[in-house]
Amino acid sequence: MSFEEIQRAIEQMLGIQRQLQEGQLRLQESQLRQREDIERMLGVQRELQEGQPQLQGSQLRQREEIDRLIRLVDRLIGYSITNEFEHLTLEECMDALDRRTRRLEL
């Protein structure tokens, strides 16, 4: 092998090595971006999990309030059918008192 052939072979090997190093750098950068994305996703997941009990509590309170309103509507329908208006004012007073105590408990 001549000197020029050896030099070309070395240049080719150096070119291949440079390409490999550049590929490794791109791979490392890609892995770093993926790791950052995963960390962000884990943060969002953690926030969602932390907020879940509050959401469930809110949903439970809403459901209780809906149930209470349904019972009240049922009573109002019953009062209108039986014309027991004097019971209605008593029920309204009881509901107002109940609401006040609930607000004080919160």
LINVENJO-V63362 format. One record per pair of residues at least 12 apart in sequence whose C-alpha atoms are under 8 Angstrom apart, sorted by the first residue. I is the first residue (numbers start at 1). J is the second residue. D is the distance in Angstrom with one decimal. If there is no record, write none. Layout:
i: <I | I>
j: <J | J>
d: <D | D>
//
This chain:
i: <76>
j: <88>
d: <7.5>
//
